[in-house]
C-alpha cells in the first residue's frame, strides 16, 4: 500500500522556564492510504501531544523538538504557514477531544459549515449547501437540523456534525483525538462504527486516539500502544488483542472487561507513570513492571523492534537473551 503519512523520530513536549517535558519521545510510524490506525494508552502518555504536534497545532508552551512528518513526501515541519493552511481541511483534518464543544453556540449549524468551506474553496452557496446535505446523509443527521443551533442537538448529534465538518473537503486523512470521550459507551461505539463505515466508503485514512483500548479492537487495522511518550507495541488489531507481548499492553488488556463470556475480576496496573520532566535512562515502565530484569531494564531503554510479521515491541524480554 502507498504511504500517506510517515512520522520519523518525532519528539515534542512542553517548555516553560527552561524546564522541558518530553511528552513524545522518538515516535516513528507510517499510515497508508485507507488505513485505520488506533493509538491507545492511559491519560498523559503523549497521545494528544502527538496529534497536535504532527499537525503543527501545538501551542505554547508546547514545542516540537525534532523529527520529520512527511505527508505525501512533503515535510509538514518545514512548510511555511501559508502552505500548511492550504493542506489543512483539504488534505488532512483533525477532530479534537470533546470537539462537540467547539461549535459556536450562537451560529446555526449550516453557517458553521459555510465558514470552513468559504475559507478553503470558491464554491457558490448552492454548491456548499449541496455538499452539506451530502454530509448530513453520510453521518445520519436529518436536514432539518441545518437551521438548528448547537444547544438544540444531543451530544451524539453534535459529535456527528463535527465529524461531518472534518469530512467537508474530502481530506485524505482525519486525525481524531478522543472524539467520543464525553459520550456514553453505547453512543461511542455507534459513532466509531459509523466512522469506519464512512472511511471504507470514502476511502480516507484515520488515526484514532483513545485511552479506551476496547473501542479500537474491532474497527482499526492496527493499534499502537503508547506509554510515557514512547511507542511500546504496534501490531495488527486482532493480533494485539489475542496475543499482546509487552507487559504494559497486557496490563491494559486486563483492565477492561472482555467482549464476550462471563464477568471477570479486573486488575489495574500498580504505580504511576514516570515524571516526563526528568531524564529516563532505562525502560519507562521499569518501576511498574512485574517482569523487569534488574541491571538491564533500569539502565537501557529498549528500542522498538519487529518480533513477528507486522508486530513490533520495545521490551528487553523479547528479541534477546531473555526472550520468552
C-alpha positions as YAML, in Angstrom:
chain: A
units: angstrom
residues:
- id: 1
  name: UNK
  ca: [0.00, 0.00, 0.00]
- id: 2
  name: UNK
  ca: [1.08, 3.58, -0.62]
- id: 3
  name: UNK
  ca: [2.33, 5.51, 2.40]
- id: 4
  name: UNK
  ca: [0.24, 8.59, 3.09]
- id: 5
  name: UNK
  ca: [1.92, 9.82, 6.29]
- id: 6
  name: UNK
  ca: [5.40, 8.98, 7.61]
- id: 7
  name: UNK
  ca: [6.39, 10.06, 11.11]
- id: 8
  name: UNK
  ca: [10.11, 9.75, 11.76]
- id: 9
  name: UNK
  ca: [11.86, 10.15, 15.14]
- id: 10
  name: UNK
  ca: [9.31, 12.70, 16.31]
- id: 11
  name: UNK
  ca: [9.96, 14.45, 19.62]
- id: 12
  name: UNK
  ca: [7.65, 17.03, 21.18]
- id: 13
  name: UNK
  ca: [6.53, 18.33, 24.54]
- id: 14
  name: UNK
  ca: [6.41, 21.48, 26.61]
- id: 15
  name: UNK
  ca: [8.98, 24.02, 27.71]
- id: 16
  name: UNK
  ca: [8.45, 26.61, 30.42]
- id: 17
  name: UNK
  ca: [11.07, 28.50, 32.40]
- id: 18
  name: UNK
  ca: [13.75, 26.38, 30.68]
- id: 19
  name: UNK
  ca: [12.16, 23.18, 32.03]
- id: 20
  name: UNK
  ca: [11.34, 20.66, 29.29]
- id: 21
  name: UNK
  ca: [8.66, 17.99, 29.45]
- id: 22
  name: UNK
  ca: [9.32, 15.31, 26.83]
- id: 23
  name: UNK
  ca: [5.73, 14.18, 26.17]
- id: 24
  name: UNK
  ca: [6.54, 12.43, 22.86]
- id: 25
  name: UNK
  ca: [9.87, 10.64, 22.51]
- id: 26
  name: UNK
  ca: [11.31, 9.25, 19.27]
- id: 27
  name: UNK
  ca: [7.97, 8.19, 17.81]
- id: 28
  name: UNK
  ca: [8.06, 6.68, 14.31]
- id: 29
  name: UNK
  ca: [5.30, 5.01, 12.31]
- id: 30
  name: UNK
  ca: [3.60, 5.10, 8.90]
- id: 31
  name: UNK
  ca: [-0.03, 5.23, 7.88]
- id: 32
  name: UNK
  ca: [-1.10, 4.03, 4.45]
- id: 33
  name: UNK
  ca: [-3.95, 5.14, 2.24]
- id: 34
  name: UNK
  ca: [-7.36, 3.96, 3.50]
- id: 35
  name: UNK
  ca: [-5.86, 2.61, 6.73]
- id: 36
  name: UNK
  ca: [-7.37, 2.91, 10.22]
- id: 37
  name: UNK
  ca: [-4.73, 3.13, 12.96]
- id: 38
  name: UNK
  ca: [-5.66, 3.32, 16.62]
- id: 39
  name: UNK
  ca: [-3.38, 4.86, 19.26]
- id: 40
  name: UNK
  ca: [-4.11, 3.88, 22.85]
- id: 41
  name: UNK
  ca: [-2.60, 4.49, 26.26]
- id: 42
  name: UNK
  ca: [-3.51, 5.96, 29.62]
- id: 43
  name: UNK
  ca: [-4.01, 9.69, 30.13]
- id: 44
  name: UNK
  ca: [-0.74, 11.63, 29.98]
- id: 45
  name: UNK
  ca: [1.11, 9.18, 27.73]
- id: 46
  name: UNK
  ca: [1.58, 11.74, 24.94]
- id: 47
  name: UNK
  ca: [-1.25, 10.79, 22.56]
- id: 48
  name: UNK
  ca: [-2.80, 14.24, 22.24]
- id: 49
  name: UNK
  ca: [0.58, 15.98, 22.14]
- id: 50
  name: UNK
  ca: [1.46, 13.70, 19.22]
- id: 51
  name: UNK
  ca: [-1.77, 14.60, 17.38]
- id: 52
  name: UNK
  ca: [-1.26, 18.34, 17.82]
- id: 53
  name: UNK
  ca: [2.45, 18.11, 17.14]
- id: 54
  name: UNK
  ca: [2.32, 16.28, 13.80]
- id: 55
  name: UNK
  ca: [-0.30, 18.76, 12.53]
- id: 56
  name: UNK
  ca: [1.66, 21.74, 13.91]
- id: 57
  name: UNK
  ca: [-1.21, 22.83, 16.11]
- id: 58
  name: UNK
  ca: [0.77, 22.57, 19.34]
- id: 59
  name: UNK
  ca: [0.50, 25.97, 21.00]
- id: 60
  name: UNK
  ca: [2.93, 27.40, 23.56]
- id: 61
  name: UNK
  ca: [4.27, 26.22, 25.92]
- id: 62
  name: UNK
  ca: [4.05, 23.22, 23.57]
- id: 63
  name: UNK
  ca: [7.11, 22.73, 21.40]
- id: 64
  name: UNK
  ca: [8.30, 20.40, 18.65]
- id: 65
  name: UNK
  ca: [11.88, 19.40, 19.49]
- id: 66
  name: UNK
  ca: [12.80, 17.34, 16.42]
- id: 67
  name: UNK
  ca: [11.65, 14.87, 13.80]
- id: 68
  name: UNK
  ca: [10.04, 14.64, 10.37]
- id: 69
  name: UNK
  ca: [6.38, 14.37, 9.41]
- id: 70
  name: UNK
  ca: [6.03, 13.53, 5.72]
- id: 71
  name: UNK
  ca: [2.57, 13.91, 4.24]
- id: 72
  name: UNK
  ca: [2.78, 12.53, 0.70]
- id: 73
  name: UNK
  ca: [6.53, 13.21, 0.96]
- id: 74
  name: UNK
  ca: [6.07, 16.86, 1.98]
- id: 75
  name: UNK
  ca: [7.65, 17.55, 5.38]
- id: 76
  name: UNK
  ca: [4.98, 19.41, 7.37]
- id: 77
  name: UNK
  ca: [7.67, 20.60, 9.79]
- id: 78
  name: UNK
  ca: [9.32, 22.65, 7.03]
- id: 79
  name: UNK
  ca: [6.28, 24.21, 5.37]
- id: 80
  name: UNK
  ca: [5.50, 27.90, 5.89]
- id: 81
  name: UNK
  ca: [2.18, 28.87, 7.44]
- id: 82
  name: UNK
  ca: [0.50, 29.65, 4.12]
- id: 83
  name: UNK
  ca: [1.46, 26.31, 2.57]
- id: 84
  name: UNK
  ca: [0.39, 24.46, 5.70]
- id: 85
  name: UNK
  ca: [-3.02, 26.16, 5.77]
- id: 86
  name: UNK
  ca: [-3.62, 25.02, 2.19]
- id: 87
  name: UNK
  ca: [-3.27, 21.42, 3.33]
- id: 88
  name: UNK
  ca: [-5.41, 21.64, 6.47]
- id: 89
  name: UNK
  ca: [-9.04, 20.59, 5.98]
- id: 90
  name: UNK
  ca: [-8.44, 19.83, 2.28]
- id: 91
  name: UNK
  ca: [-5.73, 17.18, 2.69]
- id: 92
  name: UNK
  ca: [-5.97, 16.37, 6.39]
- id: 93
  name: UNK
  ca: [-8.25, 17.44, 9.22]
- id: 94
  name: UNK
  ca: [-8.41, 16.92, 12.97]
- id: 95
  name: UNK
  ca: [-11.34, 16.23, 15.30]
- id: 96
  name: UNK
  ca: [-10.45, 17.47, 18.77]
- id: 97
  name: UNK
  ca: [-11.08, 15.94, 22.17]
- id: 98
  name: UNK
  ca: [-14.58, 16.97, 23.35]
- id: 99
  name: UNK
  ca: [-14.84, 18.58, 19.92]
- id: 100
  name: UNK
  ca: [-18.61, 18.90, 20.10]
- id: 101
  name: UNK
  ca: [-17.91, 21.85, 22.42]
- id: 102
  name: UNK
  ca: [-16.03, 23.74, 19.68]
- id: 103
  name: UNK
  ca: [-19.25, 24.51, 17.81]
- id: 104
  name: UNK
  ca: [-20.13, 28.21, 18.01]
- id: 105
  name: UNK
  ca: [-23.20, 28.39, 20.29]
- id: 106
  name: UNK
  ca: [-24.64, 31.48, 18.56]
- id: 107
  name: UNK
  ca: [-24.32, 30.26, 14.97]
- id: 108
  name: UNK
  ca: [-26.62, 27.93, 13.11]
- id: 109
  name: UNK
  ca: [-25.11, 24.58, 12.08]
- id: 110
  name: UNK
  ca: [-25.27, 25.41, 8.36]
- id: 111
  name: UNK
  ca: [-23.30, 28.64, 8.85]
- id: 112
  name: UNK
  ca: [-20.52, 26.77, 10.65]
- id: 113
  name: UNK
  ca: [-20.09, 24.55, 7.58]
- id: 114
  name: UNK
  ca: [-20.07, 27.65, 5.38]
- id: 115
  name: UNK
  ca: [-17.22, 29.16, 7.42]
- id: 116
  name: UNK
  ca: [-14.94, 26.19, 6.71]
- id: 117
  name: UNK
  ca: [-15.88, 25.94, 3.04]
- id: 118
  name: UNK
  ca: [-15.51, 29.66, 2.33]
- id: 119
  name: UNK
  ca: [-12.03, 29.68, 3.87]
- id: 120
  name: UNK
  ca: [-10.74, 26.91, 1.59]
- id: 121
  name: UNK
  ca: [-12.87, 26.90, -1.58]
- id: 122
  name: UNK
  ca: [-14.56, 29.22, -4.06]
- id: 123
  name: UNK
  ca: [-17.80, 27.26, -4.06]
- id: 124
  name: UNK
  ca: [-21.12, 29.03, -4.53]
- id: 125
  name: UNK
  ca: [-23.75, 28.92, -1.80]
- id: 126
  name: UNK
  ca: [-25.69, 26.29, -3.77]
- id: 127
  name: UNK
  ca: [-22.57, 24.12, -4.10]
- id: 128
  name: UNK
  ca: [-21.88, 24.42, -0.38]
- id: 129
  name: UNK
  ca: [-25.47, 23.58, 0.55]
- id: 130
  name: UNK
  ca: [-25.42, 20.54, -1.73]
- id: 131
  name: UNK
  ca: [-22.22, 19.30, -0.09]
- id: 132
  name: UNK
  ca: [-23.63, 19.84, 3.42]
- id: 133
  name: UNK
  ca: [-26.73, 17.81, 2.56]
- id: 134
  name: UNK
  ca: [-24.48, 15.01, 1.27]
- id: 135
  name: UNK
  ca: [-22.52, 15.08, 4.52]
- id: 136
  name: UNK
  ca: [-25.65, 15.05, 6.67]
- id: 137
  name: UNK
  ca: [-26.81, 11.95, 4.82]
- id: 138
  name: UNK
  ca: [-23.42, 10.29, 5.38]
- id: 139
  name: UNK
  ca: [-23.47, 10.91, 9.15]
- id: 140
  name: UNK
  ca: [-27.20, 10.16, 9.53]
- id: 141
  name: UNK
  ca: [-28.50, 13.60, 10.52]
- id: 142
  name: UNK
  ca: [-31.81, 14.94, 9.26]
- id: 143
  name: UNK
  ca: [-31.51, 18.08, 7.02]
- id: 144
  name: UNK
  ca: [-33.93, 19.89, 9.33]
- id: 145
  name: UNK
  ca: [-31.05, 20.44, 11.76]
- id: 146
  name: UNK
  ca: [-29.20, 22.67, 9.29]
- id: 147
  name: UNK
  ca: [-31.02, 25.65, 10.76]
- id: 148
  name: UNK
  ca: [-30.61, 24.50, 14.36]
- id: 149
  name: UNK
  ca: [-28.25, 25.90, 16.98]
- id: 150
  name: UNK
  ca: [-25.81, 23.57, 18.80]
- id: 151
  name: UNK
  ca: [-27.80, 23.60, 22.05]
- id: 152
  name: UNK
  ca: [-30.75, 22.08, 20.18]
- id: 153
  name: UNK
  ca: [-28.74, 18.95, 19.33]
- id: 154
  name: UNK
  ca: [-27.88, 15.97, 21.53]
- id: 155
  name: UNK
  ca: [-24.25, 15.21, 22.37]
- id: 156
  name: UNK
  ca: [-24.13, 12.41, 19.81]
- id: 157
  name: UNK
  ca: [-25.60, 14.62, 17.08]
- id: 158
  name: UNK
  ca: [-23.14, 17.44, 17.81]
- id: 159
  name: UNK
  ca: [-20.30, 14.95, 17.53]
- id: 160
  name: UNK
  ca: [-21.64, 13.78, 14.16]
- id: 161
  name: UNK
  ca: [-21.80, 17.41, 12.98]
- id: 162
  name: UNK
  ca: [-18.13, 17.93, 13.89]
- id: 163
  name: UNK
  ca: [-17.18, 14.73, 12.07]
- id: 164
  name: UNK
  ca: [-19.16, 15.91, 9.03]
- id: 165
  name: UNK
  ca: [-17.29, 19.26, 9.10]
- id: 166
  name: UNK
  ca: [-13.98, 17.37, 9.15]
- id: 167
  name: UNK
  ca: [-15.14, 15.49, 6.01]
- id: 168
  name: UNK
  ca: [-16.38, 18.60, 4.21]
- id: 169
  name: UNK
  ca: [-13.46, 18.97, 1.78]
- id: 170
  name: UNK
  ca: [-12.75, 15.26, 1.25]
- id: 171
  name: UNK
  ca: [-9.47, 15.04, 3.18]
- id: 172
  name: UNK
  ca: [-7.21, 12.03, 2.73]
- id: 173
  name: UNK
  ca: [-6.50, 11.76, 6.46]
- id: 174
  name: UNK
  ca: [-8.56, 12.52, 9.57]
- id: 175
  name: UNK
  ca: [-6.91, 12.57, 12.99]
- id: 176
  name: UNK
  ca: [-9.42, 12.00, 15.78]
- id: 177
  name: UNK
  ca: [-8.26, 12.82, 19.30]
- id: 178
  name: UNK
  ca: [-10.63, 11.07, 21.73]
- id: 179
  name: UNK
  ca: [-13.66, 12.46, 19.86]
- id: 180
  name: UNK
  ca: [-16.24, 10.40, 21.77]
- id: 181
  name: UNK
  ca: [-14.91, 10.77, 25.33]
- id: 182
  name: UNK
  ca: [-17.86, 12.83, 26.63]
- id: 183
  name: UNK
  ca: [-20.48, 10.38, 25.30]
- id: 184
  name: UNK
  ca: [-21.88, 7.23, 26.85]
- id: 185
  name: UNK
  ca: [-20.44, 3.86, 25.86]
- id: 186
  name: UNK
  ca: [-23.29, 2.84, 23.52]
- id: 187
  name: UNK
  ca: [-23.16, 6.15, 21.60]
- id: 188
  name: UNK
  ca: [-19.35, 5.98, 21.46]
- id: 189
  name: UNK
  ca: [-19.43, 2.56, 19.85]
- id: 190
  name: UNK
  ca: [-22.14, 3.58, 17.38]
- id: 191
  name: UNK
  ca: [-20.23, 6.65, 16.24]
- id: 192
  name: UNK
  ca: [-16.99, 4.68, 15.87]
- id: 193
  name: UNK
  ca: [-18.78, 2.10, 13.72]
- id: 194
  name: UNK
  ca: [-20.17, 4.90, 11.57]
- id: 195
  name: UNK
  ca: [-16.70, 6.43, 11.18]
- id: 196
  name: UNK
  ca: [-15.35, 3.09, 9.99]
- id: 197
  name: UNK
  ca: [-18.20, 2.61, 7.52]
- id: 198
  name: UNK
  ca: [-17.71, 6.15, 6.16]
- id: 199
  name: UNK
  ca: [-13.95, 5.56, 5.86]
- id: 200
  name: UNK
  ca: [-14.47, 2.40, 3.82]
- id: 201
  name: UNK
  ca: [-16.94, 4.19, 1.56]
- id: 202
  name: UNK
  ca: [-14.95, 7.41, 1.01]
- id: 203
  name: UNK
  ca: [-11.52, 5.75, 1.26]
- id: 204
  name: UNK
  ca: [-9.69, 8.09, 3.64]
- id: 205
  name: UNK
  ca: [-7.26, 7.19, 6.41]
- id: 206
  name: UNK
  ca: [-7.89, 7.58, 10.14]
- id: 207
  name: UNK
  ca: [-5.66, 7.99, 13.17]
- id: 208
  name: UNK
  ca: [-7.99, 7.41, 16.13]
- id: 209
  name: UNK
  ca: [-6.60, 8.32, 19.57]
- id: 210
  name: UNK
  ca: [-8.20, 7.00, 22.74]
- id: 211
  name: UNK
  ca: [-7.46, 5.83, 26.29]
- id: 212
  name: UNK
  ca: [-10.04, 3.05, 25.79]
- id: 213
  name: UNK
  ca: [-8.34, 0.15, 24.03]
- id: 214
  name: UNK
  ca: [-11.60, -1.80, 23.79]
- id: 215
  name: UNK
  ca: [-13.00, 0.77, 21.33]
- id: 216
  name: UNK
  ca: [-10.30, 0.01, 18.78]
- id: 217
  name: UNK
  ca: [-10.13, -3.76, 18.57]
- id: 218
  name: UNK
  ca: [-12.89, -4.36, 16.03]
- id: 219
  name: UNK
  ca: [-12.54, -1.17, 13.96]
- id: 220
  name: UNK
  ca: [-8.85, -0.48, 13.45]
- id: 221
  name: UNK
  ca: [-6.41, -2.23, 11.13]
- id: 222
  name: UNK
  ca: [-3.58, -1.88, 13.62]
- id: 223
  name: UNK
  ca: [-3.06, -0.49, 17.11]
- id: 224
  name: UNK
  ca: [-0.19, 1.49, 18.60]
- id: 225
  name: UNK
  ca: [0.28, 1.39, 22.37]
- id: 226
  name: UNK
  ca: [1.99, 4.43, 23.90]
- id: 227
  name: UNK
  ca: [3.49, 4.76, 27.34]
- id: 228
  name: UNK
  ca: [5.39, 7.75, 28.74]
- id: 229
  name: UNK
  ca: [5.71, 9.31, 25.30]
- id: 230
  name: UNK
  ca: [7.03, 6.17, 23.60]
- id: 231
  name: UNK
  ca: [5.56, 3.50, 21.36]
- id: 232
  name: UNK
  ca: [5.91, 0.27, 23.32]
- id: 233
  name: UNK
  ca: [3.95, -2.02, 20.99]
- id: 234
  name: UNK
  ca: [2.43, -1.90, 17.50]
- id: 235
  name: UNK
  ca: [0.57, -4.75, 15.84]
- id: 236
  name: UNK
  ca: [-2.47, -5.70, 13.76]
- id: 237
  name: UNK
  ca: [-5.54, -5.19, 15.96]
- id: 238
  name: UNK
  ca: [-6.67, -8.76, 16.48]
- id: 239
  name: UNK
  ca: [-3.09, -9.96, 16.85]
- id: 240
  name: UNK
  ca: [-2.53, -7.45, 19.63]
- id: 241
  name: UNK
  ca: [-5.89, -8.29, 21.26]
- id: 242
  name: UNK
  ca: [-5.36, -12.06, 21.18]
- id: 243
  name: UNK
  ca: [-1.63, -12.15, 21.85]
- id: 244
  name: UNK
  ca: [-0.18, -8.97, 23.40]
- id: 245
  name: UNK
  ca: [3.52, -9.14, 24.28]
- id: 246
  name: UNK
  ca: [4.51, -6.01, 26.18]
- id: 247
  name: UNK
  ca: [3.80, -6.16, 29.95]
- id: 248
  name: UNK
  ca: [2.12, -2.74, 29.73]
- id: 249
  name: UNK
  ca: [-0.18, -3.85, 26.91]
- id: 250
  name: UNK
  ca: [-1.08, -6.95, 28.91]
- id: 251
  name: UNK
  ca: [-1.89, -4.71, 31.87]
- id: 252
  name: UNK
  ca: [-4.17, -2.56, 29.73]
- id: 253
  name: UNK
  ca: [-5.92, -5.65, 28.40]
- id: 254
  name: UNK
  ca: [-6.59, -6.87, 31.95]
- id: 255
  name: UNK
  ca: [-8.07, -3.51, 32.93]
- id: 256
  name: UNK
  ca: [-11.18, -3.61, 30.72]
- id: 257
  name: UNK
  ca: [-13.94, -6.25, 30.61]
- id: 258
  name: UNK
  ca: [-13.87, -8.96, 27.90]
- id: 259
  name: UNK
  ca: [-16.18, -8.54, 24.91]
- id: 260
  name: UNK
  ca: [-17.76, -11.95, 25.48]
- id: 261
  name: UNK
  ca: [-18.03, -14.59, 28.21]
- id: 262
  name: UNK
  ca: [-18.53, -14.41, 31.95]
- id: 263
  name: UNK
  ca: [-17.74, -11.50, 34.22]
- id: 264
  name: UNK
  ca: [-14.15, -11.30, 35.34]
- id: 265
  name: UNK
  ca: [-12.28, -9.50, 38.09]
- id: 266
  name: UNK
  ca: [-10.42, -6.60, 36.52]
- id: 267
  name: UNK
  ca: [-6.89, -5.69, 37.53]
- id: 268
  name: UNK
  ca: [-5.28, -2.28, 37.39]
- id: 269
  name: UNK
  ca: [-1.59, -1.52, 36.91]
- id: 270
  name: UNK
  ca: [0.21, -0.66, 40.14]
- id: 271
  name: UNK
  ca: [2.21, 2.53, 40.41]
- id: 272
  name: UNK
  ca: [2.24, 5.71, 38.36]
- id: 273
  name: UNK
  ca: [3.94, 6.75, 35.11]
- id: 274
  name: UNK
  ca: [7.35, 8.45, 35.32]
- id: 275
  name: UNK
  ca: [7.78, 12.21, 35.52]
- id: 276
  name: UNK
  ca: [8.42, 13.28, 31.92]
- id: 277
  name: UNK
  ca: [10.29, 16.36, 33.11]
- id: 278
  name: UNK
  ca: [13.04, 14.03, 34.29]
- id: 279
  name: UNK
  ca: [15.55, 12.16, 32.16]
- id: 280
  name: UNK
  ca: [14.68, 8.46, 31.83]
- id: 281
  name: UNK
  ca: [17.75, 6.27, 31.42]
- id: 282
  name: UNK
  ca: [16.08, 2.85, 31.26]
- id: 283
  name: UNK
  ca: [12.69, 1.48, 30.31]
- id: 284
  name: UNK
  ca: [9.99, 3.96, 31.37]
- id: 285
  name: UNK
  ca: [7.78, 1.08, 32.55]
- id: 286
  name: UNK
  ca: [10.50, -0.38, 34.80]
- id: 287
  name: UNK
  ca: [9.04, 0.71, 38.15]
- id: 288
  name: UNK
  ca: [5.61, -0.76, 37.39]
- id: 289
  name: UNK
  ca: [6.66, -3.90, 35.54]
- id: 290
  name: UNK
  ca: [6.35, -7.31, 37.20]
- id: 291
  name: UNK
  ca: [8.68, -8.84, 34.56]
- id: 292
  name: UNK
  ca: [11.53, -6.38, 34.90]
- id: 293
  name: UNK
  ca: [15.13, -7.53, 34.63]
- id: 294
  name: UNK
  ca: [17.44, -5.89, 37.18]
- id: 295
  name: UNK
  ca: [20.55, -4.16, 35.83]
- id: 296
  name: UNK
  ca: [19.11, -4.18, 32.33]
- id: 297
  name: UNK
  ca: [15.63, -2.65, 32.21]
- id: 298
  name: UNK
  ca: [16.58, 0.13, 34.64]
- id: 299
  name: UNK
  ca: [19.72, 1.05, 32.69]
- id: 300
  name: UNK
  ca: [18.95, 0.53, 29.00]
- id: 301
  name: UNK
  ca: [15.99, 1.99, 27.12]
- id: 302
  name: UNK
  ca: [14.58, -0.73, 24.82]
- id: 303
  name: UNK
  ca: [14.19, 0.12, 21.12]
- id: 304
  name: UNK
  ca: [11.17, -0.78, 19.02]
- id: 305
  name: UNK
  ca: [11.94, -3.95, 17.07]
- id: 306
  name: UNK
  ca: [10.00, -6.45, 14.99]
- id: 307
  name: UNK
  ca: [9.37, -9.82, 16.65]
- id: 308
  name: UNK
  ca: [6.97, -11.28, 14.07]
- id: 309
  name: UNK
  ca: [5.18, -10.14, 10.91]
- id: 310
  name: UNK
  ca: [3.90, -6.56, 11.41]
- id: 311
  name: UNK
  ca: [4.33, -6.88, 15.19]
- id: 312
  name: UNK
  ca: [6.78, -4.51, 16.90]
- id: 313
  name: UNK
  ca: [7.68, -4.20, 20.56]
- id: 314
  name: UNK
  ca: [10.04, -2.15, 22.75]
- id: 315
  name: UNK
  ca: [10.91, -4.54, 25.57]
- id: 316
  name: UNK
  ca: [14.09, -6.31, 26.71]
- id: 317
  name: UNK
  ca: [12.12, -9.52, 27.30]
- id: 318
  name: UNK
  ca: [11.81, -10.07, 23.57]
- id: 319
  name: UNK
  ca: [14.38, -10.48, 20.85]
- id: 320
  name: UNK
  ca: [17.39, -11.01, 23.09]
- id: 321
  name: UNK
  ca: [18.86, -13.42, 25.65]
- id: 322
  name: UNK
  ca: [15.77, -13.02, 27.81]
- id: 323
  name: UNK
  ca: [13.29, -13.89, 25.02]
- id: 324
  name: UNK
  ca: [10.28, -15.84, 26.29]
...
